Structures are given as C-alpha cells and as structure tokens.
Amino acid sequence: MSSTIKEALRRASFCLKQAGCVNPSGEAEVLLTASLGVTRAWLYAHGEEKPEAAELKHYFALVARRAAGEPYAYLAGEKEFMSLSFLVTPAVLIPRPETELLVEAAVRELKGRENLRILDVGTGSGAVAVSIAVLLPKSEVVAVDISPAALNVAMQNAARHNVTDRVRFLAGDLYAPVSRESFDAVVSNPPYISLTEIETLERDVKDYEPRLALNGGSDGLDFYRRLTAELAVLAVPPALLLFEVGCRQSEAVTELCSAAGYKNISLLNDLAGIPRIVLAKQTVTV
Ligand SMILES: C[S@@+](CC[C@H](N)C(=O)[O-])C[C@H]1O[C@@H](n2cnc3c(N)ncnc32)[C@H](O)[C@@H]1O
C-alpha cells in the first residue's frame, strides 16, 4: 500500500461516506491524526507525503471499524468536553455536549466559594468531575463509579488536566464509598435510558457504549430514586443537587427531589429546548 496523505484521506472519506457517516472528511482527518500522532495542521501541510505502509494499514483498519459503526471517539481515543480533551475508551460513556450544561450550572452556582466539596456520582470518563475541578480551583471533588475500568480512565483524565491532587476517585455503588461524608453539592449524570428504549438507540450507542452507563431500569428512573432516597447515608444532605435527565424525565425527577426535602427546584433546557438539568436547592432564596 502506497499513497500520499491526500489520497489516503480521499479514499477514507469516500469509504466513510458510503457507510453513512455524517462528517466523512472530518472523521477521516481526525482518524489519520490519531493514527500518525500528528495534528490536523500537520496533515494539511504535508498532503503530498507518503506515510509508511504499516501506518496506512493501521489507518485503514480504523476507518473500516468506523464504517462498521464503532464510535469515532473510541477510535480517535479522545473526546472534547468543556474545551478540554478527554481520553475515552470503550469502558466509559463518550461525554455528550448536553452534559456541559451540568458542569456550567455547577460552576455558576458554586463559583467564588472556598473549601467546596463536590461529589460526582457515576463519573465515567471523569469529564464532569475533572472539568469542575479545573473550573473551580478552590474545590475538592470526589468521583465515584461502580466500574473500576471507568475509574482508571477518569484518573488518567485527572492527570491529563493536572487536578489529581483535588479529585479523589472511589469505586463503589452510588453513595456507599462516601457514607458519613459531607458535600456542598452532588452532581450526577446517571444511567437513565429505560430498558425498552435501549434497544431503539442508534447502533453506535447500543452496540458499543457500556450498558452499565446506559441502563436506568424499567422506566429509566431507578438511579434518580436511589440518588434522592439514599441521601440519608451522607453526614448531612447537600445544599445543592444537580442531575442530568433524559427526555420526559424532568417532572418525575423534580418530584423525587421535592420528596427528599428540596424546596427550590428549577429546570435548565438544552439547545433543543428539552429540560435537561434538574437543579434542586434546599433553601428558597428570596
Ligand atoms: C451516563 S454515565 C455518565 C458518565 C459521565 N459522568 C459523563 O457524564 O459522561 C453513568 C456512569 O454511572 C456509572 N454507574 C452505573 N451504575 C452505578 C452505580 N450503582 N454506582 C456508581 N456508578 C454507577 C457507570 O459505570 C457510568 O460510568
């Protein structure tokens, strides 16, 4: 196999287009940057260069996996979130743009305060915990996940963004690893897809992303029930809860927060106008 960078990109884009990818040329470029360990700017400047045969073989193997439906972020090995680059592997959910709303809301609510303790339940890649630690430099974040493989990725992301000293990673079931501890805020993007809905998801989600990160039980609300009902295991109830929710779940989650004693509850919409974040405070502000 011998072709220039330009030719390789052209062939890969064609192949990805045939497979129905929405951005074939963009994906072809990023997969080549990942394969060669170079930047996009380097590719543009070296279009007439011929990569080694082994490099091209590796590249076209990635392109074939993408054409077969494997998520592009797993192949590239990273995903941008809050303008930071996160390592992602098939052990973690690929961070979604709507989850940035969760981080932005946490930062808006908590910025300027000192000695903050924030708990991220179901941290996955650590995208939420690490971004919050970066954006709130006076905070200490505890990140819990039941998956040791996910925590391993999250720890690498904390190191990547220099917040290892302020993010503590714990393996376990929801609040179990932090029982009797106290936090100013609990944030979570828990698994919230109902069992029946999982089967209707796009192939690249359903067949590749971890079920553990998706499965929210028969109606998708299992984790919100537990996240609100089990707050009693903490030393004191946190003043602020911030939960990402799926479509048509905001009302039920609002009721759960209200039943847990939270009086001031608001919803934040995503760009499509769907209520996406439930923000619950213990006290009513006047
Ligand atoms: C929807 S993913 C969110 C990942 C990440 N926070 C994000 O927003 O990209 C949910 C995460 O919850 C974790 N999880 C599932 N069951 C759990 C449990 N019982 N206790 C703690 N974490 C759990 C999964 O392993 C997964 O990483």
The ligand as an ORCA input file, in Angstrom:
! r2SCAN-3c Opt
* xyz 0 1
  C     -24.316      8.029     31.918
  S     -22.717      7.540     32.502
  C     -22.059      9.147     32.890
  C     -20.572      9.243     32.768
  C     -20.011     10.674     32.936
  N     -20.369     11.239     34.215
  C     -20.496     11.582     31.824
  O     -21.391     12.393     32.091
  O     -20.008     11.484     30.696
  C     -23.106      6.842     34.058
  C     -21.962      6.238     34.858
  O     -22.525      5.676     36.060
  C     -21.799      4.512     36.395
  N     -22.634      3.667     37.261
  C     -23.582      2.765     36.908
  N     -24.117      2.198     37.999
  C     -23.514      2.769     39.078
  C     -23.639      2.609     40.491
  N     -24.520      1.752     41.011
  N     -22.836      3.334     41.303
  C     -21.926      4.212     40.769
  N     -21.765      4.397     39.442
  C     -22.556      3.703     38.613
  C     -21.461      3.877     35.057
  O     -20.369      2.996     35.173
  C     -21.192      5.119     34.202
  O     -19.823      5.422     34.193
*
